[in-house]
Amino acid sequence: MIKDITSFFIFSSLLITTGCTKHPDIYYYCDRDRAGNYVLKWEVSPTSPEDKIKIYMSDNDSVFSEPPVMETMVSDYVAHIPVQDSLTRKFFRLKVNKTFSGIISNHVFRMDNMQNLRDLGGYFTTEKRQVKWGRIFRSGDLSEITNKDYKIIESLGIKTIIDFRDVGEYENSPDLYTAPKMLHLPIASGNRAYIRDKILDGTFYRGDAILFTQDMYRTMVEKYSEEYARFFEVLSDKNNYPILYHGFLGKDRTGLASYFLLRALGIPNDANEDDYLLSNLYISEQMVMGEARYLPEQMQEAATVVCKADISYLRYAISCMENKSGSVDKYMEQELRLTEAKKKKLREILLYK
């Protein structure tokens, strides 16, 4: 599980091995500060005090040319990489001796009025293949984005936006950014406005919120498999990329879609669960429930349940899939039409060679 953001973003390197020489494992973390500059952190094991690390930077995730943009000691553990502007996306690779890391970039984008915008790239499958950067993104809705937010989304070159919000959410709060292809796959998540009002008037408590959320996850599994199946039909066409999919906060309907996708790509379960929980770092409860911080404690607890991801909800959804189909994989094959052929196609589109 996630202990902190740094531990979450440490991924094992894609090792280059020759002969019987011992090659180090390179672990890394990448973020952007508020000015848009990059911060790289790393750990290398095993290493010696004199080892140096070379940092390669590129605008293209496929080409990393000499010379490196920086060379420093492995024992420095961190490097700050200034960039010309805050919009241009950069990609990195680290090299220690003859060993390269995987391809590195930032997962998270710092937005003004948009919740939880993240790139699903960078993860490694159980077969040590890496998910491509810049192909598929997840987020909350785009109904209140600022001009800065708009420019960040525009810089990603999104071709397709998939909106999981229900009809009421969709009509009352339309996305302010539109892509060439807009697809609405409505999945009901309960009456959020009603729940918010109930929390604020003190008649909806933590236990109510837990039951509400469990019921939402069971309903998604039992009644909305067709919407998720259509989601994967869109993902199976390489001409639709880059793709952004979202719900309201990007944690439940979007979180379940991400769980299905990462599982189909072969991402280990612990990394998949960590991605689900990462929403907790990038959803502002104050932005969603502005008055919540002034509420009595029992009302704040209900607001927190509604605004946060909890691994128990994902595991409850998994138990519903197992009850329905016998296993998660059978559920995905039978209900979402995720055959081995379709999963292979997804891997061809979304994994580096």
FITORRO-673399 format. One record per residue (C-alpha): y, x, z; residue in three letters; residue number from 0. Coordinates in nm, 4 decimals, always signed. Layout:
// residues N
[[Y,X,Z],'Ala',NUM],
...
// end
This chain:
// residues 353
[[+0.0000,+0.0000,+0.0000],'Met',0],
[[+0.3623,+0.0999,-0.0424],'Ile',1],
[[+0.4916,+0.3000,+0.2514],'Lys',2],
[[+0.8246,+0.3836,+0.0866],'Asp',3],
[[+0.9662,+0.4065,-0.2618],'Ile',4],
[[+0.8958,+0.7786,-0.2976],'Thr',5],
[[+0.5270,+0.7457,-0.2163],'Ser',6],
[[+0.4971,+0.4579,-0.4621],'Phe',7],
[[+0.6325,+0.6562,-0.7549],'Phe',8],
[[+0.4127,+0.9610,-0.7083],'Ile',9],
[[+0.1583,+0.9555,-0.9884],'Phe',10],
[[-0.1124,+1.2100,-1.0574],'Ser',11],
[[-0.0475,+1.4230,-1.3616],'Ser',12],
[[-0.2257,+1.4131,-1.6926],'Leu',13],
[[-0.3954,+1.7491,-1.6650],'Leu',14],
[[-0.4389,+2.0039,-1.9424],'Ile',15],
[[-0.7477,+2.2104,-1.8752],'Thr',16],
[[-0.8803,+2.5173,-2.0467],'Thr',17],
[[-1.1963,+2.6977,-1.9499],'Gly',18],
[[-1.2584,+2.7276,-1.5776],'Cys',19],
[[-0.8996,+2.8057,-1.4793],'Thr',20],
[[-0.7759,+2.6057,-1.1830],'Lys',21],
[[-0.4848,+2.3846,-1.2856],'His',22],
[[-0.2536,+2.2283,-1.0291],'Pro',23],
[[-0.1995,+1.8567,-0.9799],'Asp',24],
[[+0.1639,+1.7596,-1.0354],'Ile',25],
[[+0.2930,+1.4515,-0.8538],'Tyr',26],
[[+0.6385,+1.3149,-0.9242],'Tyr',27],
[[+0.9042,+1.0526,-0.8650],'Tyr',28],
[[+1.1993,+0.9615,-1.0865],'Cys',29],
[[+1.5078,+0.7553,-1.0124],'Asp',30],
[[+1.8653,+0.7188,-1.1344],'Arg',31],
[[+2.1630,+0.7337,-0.8994],'Asp',32],
[[+2.4515,+0.4887,-0.9233],'Arg',33],
[[+2.6303,+0.7133,-1.1734],'Ala',34],
[[+2.3245,+0.7057,-1.3993],'Gly',35],
[[+2.2189,+1.0664,-1.3377],'Asn',36],
[[+1.8490,+1.1382,-1.2879],'Tyr',37],
[[+1.6830,+1.2519,-0.9684],'Val',38],
[[+1.3390,+1.4114,-1.0057],'Leu',39],
[[+1.1150,+1.4906,-0.7098],'Lys',40],
[[+0.7755,+1.6557,-0.7203],'Trp',41],
[[+0.4866,+1.7990,-0.5283],'Glu',42],
[[+0.2386,+2.0492,-0.6738],'Val',43],
[[-0.1051,+2.1330,-0.5345],'Ser',44],
[[-0.2301,+2.4001,-0.5194],'Pro',45],
[[+0.0703,+2.6279,-0.5617],'Thr',46],
[[+0.1988,+2.9698,-0.4606],'Ser',47],
[[+0.5473,+3.0649,-0.3321],'Pro',48],
[[+0.6443,+3.2332,-0.6605],'Glu',49],
[[+0.5502,+2.9415,-0.8881],'Asp',50],
[[+0.8268,+2.7955,-1.1020],'Lys',51],
[[+0.8557,+2.4517,-1.2559],'Ile',52],
[[+1.0031,+2.3827,-1.5986],'Lys',53],
[[+1.1712,+2.0490,-1.6668],'Ile',54],
[[+1.1754,+1.9182,-2.0236],'Tyr',55],
[[+1.4046,+1.6301,-2.1196],'Met',56],
[[+1.4116,+1.4139,-2.4316],'Ser',57],
[[+1.5595,+1.0930,-2.5726],'Asp',58],
[[+1.2144,+1.0287,-2.7188],'Asn',59],
[[+0.9006,+0.9839,-2.5110],'Asp',60],
[[+0.6917,+1.1468,-2.7856],'Ser',61],
[[+0.8771,+1.4762,-2.8433],'Val',62],
[[+0.9611,+1.7407,-2.5818],'Phe',63],
[[+1.1025,+2.0573,-2.7348],'Ser',64],
[[+1.1754,+2.4042,-2.6043],'Glu',65],
[[+1.3718,+2.5198,-2.4175],'Pro',66],
[[+1.3408,+2.3259,-2.0924],'Pro',67],
[[+1.6571,+2.1650,-1.9636],'Val',68],
[[+1.6013,+2.3318,-1.6268],'Met',69],
[[+1.3736,+2.5841,-1.4573],'Glu',70],
[[+1.3542,+2.6098,-1.0820],'Thr',71],
[[+1.1151,+2.6952,-0.8006],'Met',72],
[[+0.8295,+2.4576,-0.7257],'Val',73],
[[+0.9298,+2.4850,-0.3596],'Ser',74],
[[+1.2687,+2.3224,-0.4360],'Asp',75],
[[+1.0907,+1.9846,-0.4642],'Tyr',76],
[[+1.3912,+1.8068,-0.6193],'Val',77],
[[+1.6273,+1.8403,-0.9159],'Ala',78],
[[+1.9368,+1.6459,-1.0169],'His',79],
[[+1.9753,+1.6071,-1.3933],'Ile',80],
[[+2.3228,+1.4984,-1.5086],'Pro',81],
[[+2.3480,+1.2858,-1.8237],'Val',82],
[[+2.6375,+1.1957,-2.0506],'Gln',83],
[[+2.6259,+0.8203,-1.9893],'Asp',84],
[[+2.4495,+0.5700,-1.7672],'Ser',85],
[[+2.2861,+0.3718,-2.0494],'Leu',86],
[[+2.0933,+0.6266,-2.2552],'Thr',87],
[[+1.7309,+0.6456,-2.1403],'Arg',88],
[[+1.5821,+0.9904,-2.0838],'Lys',89],
[[+1.2208,+1.1010,-2.0549],'Phe',90],
[[+1.0858,+1.4084,-1.8795],'Phe',91],
[[+0.7816,+1.6286,-1.8471],'Arg',92],
[[+0.7206,+1.8921,-1.5830],'Leu',93],
[[+0.5300,+2.2134,-1.6436],'Lys',94],
[[+0.3850,+2.4498,-1.3863],'Val',95],
[[+0.2138,+2.7556,-1.5360],'Asn',96],
[[+0.0202,+2.5977,-1.8264],'Lys',97],
[[-0.0130,+2.2512,-1.6780],'Thr',98],
[[+0.2037,+1.9582,-1.7888],'Phe',99],
[[+0.2700,+1.6393,-1.5993],'Ser',100],
[[+0.2514,+1.2988,-1.7580],'Gly',101],
[[+0.5588,+1.1500,-1.9229],'Ile',102],
[[+0.8240,+1.0569,-1.6676],'Ile',103],
[[+1.1142,+0.8134,-1.6585],'Ser',104],
[[+1.2712,+0.5601,-1.4219],'Asn',105],
[[+1.0829,+0.2408,-1.3437],'His',106],
[[+1.3752,+0.0548,-1.1908],'Val',107],
[[+1.7181,-0.0334,-1.3293],'Phe',108],
[[+2.0149,-0.0788,-1.0972],'Arg',109],
[[+2.1709,-0.4142,-1.1855],'Met',110],
[[+2.4712,-0.6040,-1.0523],'Asp',111],
[[+2.3511,-0.9632,-1.0690],'Asn',112],
[[+1.9944,-0.9477,-1.1926],'Met',113],
[[+1.6938,-0.9189,-0.9682],'Gln',114],
[[+1.4012,-0.6834,-1.0018],'Asn',115],
[[+1.4302,-0.5357,-1.3555],'Leu',116],
[[+1.1480,-0.2823,-1.3973],'Arg',117],
[[+0.9660,-0.0942,-1.6716],'Asp',118],
[[+0.5861,-0.1255,-1.6454],'Leu',119],
[[+0.5411,+0.2137,-1.8100],'Gly',120],
[[+0.4147,+0.5280,-1.6409],'Gly',121],
[[+0.0982,+0.4046,-1.4701],'Tyr',122],
[[-0.2315,+0.5815,-1.5311],'Phe',123],
[[-0.5549,+0.4005,-1.6088],'Thr',124],
[[-0.8872,+0.4880,-1.4509],'Thr',125],
[[-0.9524,+0.6887,-1.7695],'Glu',126],
[[-0.6287,+0.8893,-1.7187],'Lys',127],
[[-0.4401,+0.7286,-2.0055],'Arg',128],
[[-0.0770,+0.6478,-1.9370],'Gln',129],
[[+0.1101,+0.3225,-2.0027],'Val',130],
[[+0.3912,+0.3749,-2.2527],'Lys',131],
[[+0.7490,+0.3647,-2.1335],'Trp',132],
[[+1.0043,+0.1296,-2.2840],'Gly',133],
[[+0.7584,-0.1236,-2.4274],'Arg',134],
[[+0.7288,-0.3926,-2.1635],'Ile',135],
[[+0.9589,-0.4983,-1.8806],'Phe',136],
[[+0.9529,-0.7537,-1.5967],'Arg',137],
[[+1.2431,-0.9099,-1.4062],'Ser',138],
[[+1.4080,-1.2064,-1.2428],'Gly',139],
[[+1.6138,-1.4452,-1.4518],'Asp',140],
[[+1.9125,-1.3517,-1.6685],'Leu',141],
[[+2.1323,-1.6493,-1.5835],'Ser',142],
[[+2.4062,-1.4704,-1.3883],'Glu',143],
[[+2.4174,-1.1246,-1.5446],'Ile',144],
[[+2.7399,-0.9250,-1.5540],'Thr',145],
[[+2.8773,-0.7329,-1.8507],'Asn',146],
[[+2.7179,-0.4162,-1.7097],'Lys',147],
[[+2.3830,-0.5920,-1.6767],'Asp',148],
[[+2.4108,-0.7177,-2.0345],'Tyr',149],
[[+2.4692,-0.3647,-2.1661],'Lys',150],
[[+2.1704,-0.2269,-1.9758],'Ile',151],
[[+1.9398,-0.4957,-2.1173],'Ile',152],
[[+2.0846,-0.4403,-2.4650],'Glu',153],
[[+2.0139,-0.0671,-2.4401],'Ser',154],
[[+1.6425,-0.1441,-2.3965],'Leu',155],
[[+1.6213,-0.2933,-2.7459],'Gly',156],
[[+1.4372,-0.6065,-2.6293],'Ile',157],
[[+1.2885,-0.8046,-2.9206],'Lys',158],
[[+1.1124,-1.0790,-2.7223],'Thr',159],
[[+1.1985,-1.2570,-2.3968],'Ile',160],
[[+0.9319,-1.4690,-2.2272],'Ile',161],
[[+1.0649,-1.7133,-1.9677],'Asp',162],
[[+0.8155,-1.8506,-1.7130],'Phe',163],
[[+1.0647,-2.0767,-1.5353],'Arg',164],
[[+1.0027,-2.4489,-1.5332],'Asp',165],
[[+1.2061,-2.6898,-1.7440],'Val',166],
[[+1.4598,-2.7668,-1.4711],'Gly',167],
[[+1.5270,-2.4003,-1.3973],'Glu',168],
[[+1.5430,-2.3200,-1.7673],'Tyr',169],
[[+1.7898,-2.5983,-1.8502],'Glu',170],
[[+2.0127,-2.5616,-1.5427],'Asn',171],
[[+2.0368,-2.1804,-1.5547],'Ser',172],
[[+1.9864,-2.0574,-1.9123],'Pro',173],
[[+1.9512,-1.6862,-1.9787],'Asp',174],
[[+2.2834,-1.5281,-2.0730],'Leu',175],
[[+2.1120,-1.2626,-2.2829],'Tyr',176],
[[+1.9106,-1.3694,-2.5850],'Thr',177],
[[+1.6633,-1.1674,-2.7892],'Ala',178],
[[+1.5583,-1.2268,-3.1529],'Pro',179],
[[+1.2513,-1.4097,-3.0178],'Lys',180],
[[+1.2816,-1.6382,-2.7149],'Met',181],
[[+0.9643,-1.7978,-2.5794],'Leu',182],
[[+0.9538,-2.0535,-2.2977],'His',183],
[[+0.6197,-2.0809,-2.1138],'Leu',184],
[[+0.7094,-2.3115,-1.8226],'Pro',185],
[[+0.5101,-2.2662,-1.5028],'Ile',186],
[[+0.6103,-2.4930,-1.2136],'Ala',187],
[[+0.6755,-2.3128,-0.8856],'Ser',188],
[[+0.7715,-2.6056,-0.6641],'Gly',189],
[[+1.1215,-2.7451,-0.6153],'Asn',190],
[[+1.3068,-2.4296,-0.5117],'Arg',191],
[[+1.6442,-2.6014,-0.4747],'Ala',192],
[[+1.4839,-2.8590,-0.2463],'Tyr',193],
[[+1.3117,-2.5872,-0.0408],'Ile',194],
[[+1.6352,-2.3905,-0.0116],'Arg',195],
[[+1.8163,-2.6990,+0.1182],'Asp',196],
[[+1.5335,-2.7689,+0.3637],'Lys',197],
[[+1.5543,-2.4140,+0.4988],'Ile',198],
[[+1.9296,-2.4376,+0.5413],'Leu',199],
[[+1.9139,-2.7716,+0.7231],'Asp',200],
[[+1.6481,-2.6368,+0.9604],'Gly',201],
[[+1.3517,-2.8554,+0.8617],'Thr',202],
[[+1.1429,-2.5951,+0.6785],'Phe',203],
[[+0.9879,-2.3138,+0.8822],'Tyr',204],
[[+0.7816,-2.0012,+0.8255],'Arg',205],
[[+0.4500,-2.1876,+0.8354],'Gly',206],
[[+0.5819,-2.4409,+0.5835],'Asp',207],
[[+0.6937,-2.1581,+0.3565],'Ala',208],
[[+0.3520,-1.9893,+0.3712],'Ile',209],
[[+0.1711,-2.3126,+0.2807],'Leu',210],
[[+0.4229,-2.3796,+0.0038],'Phe',211],
[[+0.3657,-2.0340,-0.1466],'Thr',212],
[[-0.0138,-2.0511,-0.1186],'Gln',213],
[[-0.0102,-2.3876,-0.2933],'Asp',214],
[[+0.2075,-2.2409,-0.5707],'Met',215],
[[-0.0394,-1.9564,-0.6319],'Tyr',216],
[[-0.3379,-2.1902,-0.6352],'Arg',217],
[[-0.1567,-2.4146,-0.8833],'Thr',218],
[[-0.0735,-2.1200,-1.1101],'Met',219],
[[-0.4408,-2.0237,-1.1233],'Val',220],
[[-0.5820,-2.3734,-1.1631],'Glu',221],
[[-0.3260,-2.5401,-1.3912],'Lys',222],
[[-0.1388,-2.2750,-1.5868],'Tyr',223],
[[-0.4040,-2.0534,-1.7409],'Ser',224],
[[-0.2998,-2.1757,-2.0881],'Glu',225],
[[+0.0558,-2.0451,-2.0371],'Glu',226],
[[-0.0802,-1.7061,-1.9336],'Tyr',227],
[[-0.3189,-1.7101,-2.2304],'Ala',228],
[[-0.0227,-1.7659,-2.4635],'Arg',229],
[[+0.1577,-1.4807,-2.2859],'Phe',230],
[[-0.1229,-1.2481,-2.3900],'Phe',231],
[[-0.1165,-1.3769,-2.7458],'Glu',232],
[[+0.2457,-1.2612,-2.7668],'Val',233],
[[+0.1578,-0.9265,-2.6096],'Leu',234],
[[-0.1208,-0.8757,-2.8636],'Ser',235],
[[+0.1272,-0.8586,-3.1545],'Asp',236],
[[+0.2846,-0.5132,-3.1767],'Lys',237],
[[+0.5776,-0.6568,-3.3734],'Asn',238],
[[+0.7025,-0.8392,-3.0615],'Asn',239],
[[+0.7844,-0.5232,-2.8664],'Tyr',240],
[[+0.9809,-0.4314,-2.6606],'Pro',241],
[[+0.9126,-0.7398,-2.4471],'Ile',242],
[[+1.0829,-0.8658,-2.1299],'Leu',243],
[[+0.9155,-1.1416,-1.9276],'Tyr',244],
[[+1.0614,-1.3092,-1.6224],'His',245],
[[+1.0668,-1.5972,-1.3770],'Gly',246],
[[+1.3316,-1.6735,-1.1142],'Phe',247],
[[+1.3012,-1.3654,-0.8906],'Leu',248],
[[+1.0302,-1.1936,-1.0943],'Gly',249],
[[+0.7766,-1.1784,-0.8109],'Lys',250],
[[+0.5321,-1.4733,-0.8280],'Asp',251],
[[+0.4796,-1.6085,-1.1800],'Arg',252],
[[+0.5923,-1.2726,-1.3166],'Thr',253],
[[+0.3937,-1.0887,-1.0512],'Gly',254],
[[+0.0723,-1.2672,-1.1456],'Leu',255],
[[+0.1349,-1.1982,-1.5159],'Ala',256],
[[+0.1838,-0.8293,-1.4321],'Ser',257],
[[-0.1351,-0.8234,-1.2274],'Tyr',258],
[[-0.3312,-0.9640,-1.5220],'Phe',259],
[[-0.1714,-0.7192,-1.7657],'Leu',260],
[[-0.2214,-0.4050,-1.5576],'Leu',261],
[[-0.5807,-0.5054,-1.4851],'Arg',262],
[[-0.6446,-0.5615,-1.8572],'Ala',263],
[[-0.5067,-0.2142,-1.9303],'Leu',264],
[[-0.7390,-0.0526,-1.6745],'Gly',265],
[[-0.4877,+0.0335,-1.4012],'Ile',266],
[[-0.6582,+0.0935,-1.0627],'Pro',267],
[[-0.6321,-0.1938,-0.8187],'Asn',268],
[[-0.4305,-0.0031,-0.5562],'Asp',269],
[[-0.1596,+0.0834,-0.8121],'Ala',270],
[[-0.1665,-0.2757,-0.9363],'Asn',271],
[[-0.1116,-0.4098,-0.5855],'Glu',272],
[[+0.1669,-0.1574,-0.5264],'Asp',273],
[[+0.3456,-0.2797,-0.8385],'Asp',274],
[[+0.3209,-0.6353,-0.7054],'Tyr',275],
[[+0.4730,-0.5320,-0.3711],'Leu',276],
[[+0.7515,-0.3271,-0.5277],'Leu',277],
[[+0.9406,-0.6547,-0.5823],'Ser',278],
[[+1.0269,-0.6435,-0.2121],'Asn',279],
[[+1.2528,-0.3432,-0.2704],'Leu',280],
[[+1.4457,-0.5005,-0.5563],'Tyr',281],
[[+1.5040,-0.8615,-0.4538],'Ile',282],
[[+1.8211,-0.9281,-0.2559],'Ser',283],
[[+1.7520,-1.1994,-0.0011],'Glu',284],
[[+2.1250,-1.2182,+0.0670],'Gln',285],
[[+2.1948,-1.2836,-0.3014],'Met',286],
[[+1.9299,-1.5570,-0.3153],'Val',287],
[[+1.9922,-1.7144,+0.0258],'Met',288],
[[+2.3493,-1.6149,+0.1016],'Gly',289],
[[+2.3704,-1.8093,+0.4250],'Glu',290],
[[+2.0311,-1.6886,+0.5530],'Ala',291],
[[+2.1695,-1.3980,+0.7538],'Arg',292],
[[+2.3648,-1.6458,+0.9685],'Tyr',293],
[[+2.0697,-1.8769,+1.0315],'Leu',294],
[[+1.8632,-1.8937,+1.3506],'Pro',295],
[[+1.5667,-1.6567,+1.3523],'Glu',296],
[[+1.3021,-1.9175,+1.2688],'Gln',297],
[[+1.5006,-2.0263,+0.9624],'Met',298],
[[+1.5523,-1.6648,+0.8521],'Gln',299],
[[+1.1749,-1.6172,+0.8691],'Glu',300],
[[+1.1217,-1.9073,+0.6285],'Ala',301],
[[+1.3817,-1.7641,+0.3894],'Ala',302],
[[+1.2104,-1.4254,+0.4003],'Thr',303],
[[+0.8726,-1.5762,+0.3080],'Val',304],
[[+1.0246,-1.7504,+0.0059],'Val',305],
[[+1.2081,-1.4355,-0.1132],'Cys',306],
[[+0.9406,-1.1714,-0.0572],'Lys',307],
[[+0.6087,-1.0744,-0.2123],'Ala',308],
[[+0.3122,-1.0573,+0.0243],'Asp',309],
[[-0.0213,-0.9097,-0.0767],'Ile',310],
[[-0.1994,-1.1991,+0.0966],'Ser',311],
[[-0.0677,-1.4365,-0.1721],'Tyr',312],
[[-0.1993,-1.2228,-0.4563],'Leu',313],
[[-0.5358,-1.1950,-0.2828],'Arg',314],
[[-0.5369,-1.5702,-0.2259],'Tyr',315],
[[-0.4825,-1.6180,-0.6008],'Ala',316],
[[-0.7714,-1.3780,-0.6644],'Ile',317],
[[-0.9970,-1.5855,-0.4359],'Ser',318],
[[-0.8994,-1.8965,-0.6357],'Cys',319],
[[-1.0004,-1.7183,-0.9582],'Met',320],
[[-1.3316,-1.6146,-0.8049],'Glu',321],
[[-1.3996,-1.9703,-0.6894],'Asn',322],
[[-1.3227,-2.1041,-1.0355],'Lys',323],
[[-1.4982,-1.8464,-1.2550],'Ser',324],
[[-1.7065,-1.6187,-1.0333],'Gly',325],
[[-1.4823,-1.3131,-1.0686],'Ser',326],
[[-1.1335,-1.2132,-1.1763],'Val',327],
[[-1.2593,-1.0560,-1.4981],'Asp',328],
[[-1.4551,-1.3706,-1.5906],'Lys',329],
[[-1.1490,-1.5810,-1.5143],'Tyr',330],
[[-0.9366,-1.3629,-1.7417],'Met',331],
[[-1.1940,-1.3829,-2.0194],'Glu',332],
[[-1.2698,-1.7544,-1.9929],'Gln',333],
[[-0.9310,-1.8976,-1.8950],'Glu',334],
[[-0.6852,-1.6471,-2.0443],'Leu',335],
[[-0.8968,-1.5648,-2.3522],'Arg',336],
[[-0.8753,-1.1945,-2.2643],'Leu',337],
[[-1.1818,-1.0755,-2.4491],'Thr',338],
[[-1.2821,-0.7114,-2.4702],'Glu',339],
[[-1.1428,-0.7055,-2.8239],'Ala',340],
[[-0.8046,-0.8344,-2.7065],'Lys',341],
[[-0.7953,-0.5883,-2.4156],'Lys',342],
[[-0.8734,-0.3070,-2.6582],'Lys',343],
[[-0.5840,-0.4193,-2.8769],'Lys',344],
[[-0.3486,-0.4265,-2.5772],'Leu',345],
[[-0.4523,-0.0727,-2.4872],'Arg',346],
[[-0.3893,+0.0442,-2.8425],'Glu',347],
[[-0.0378,-0.1007,-2.8251],'Ile',348],
[[+0.0580,-0.0055,-2.4688],'Leu',349],
[[-0.1214,+0.3210,-2.3853],'Leu',350],
[[-0.0380,+0.6701,-2.5020],'Tyr',351],
[[-0.3103,+0.8360,-2.7070],'Lys',352],
// end
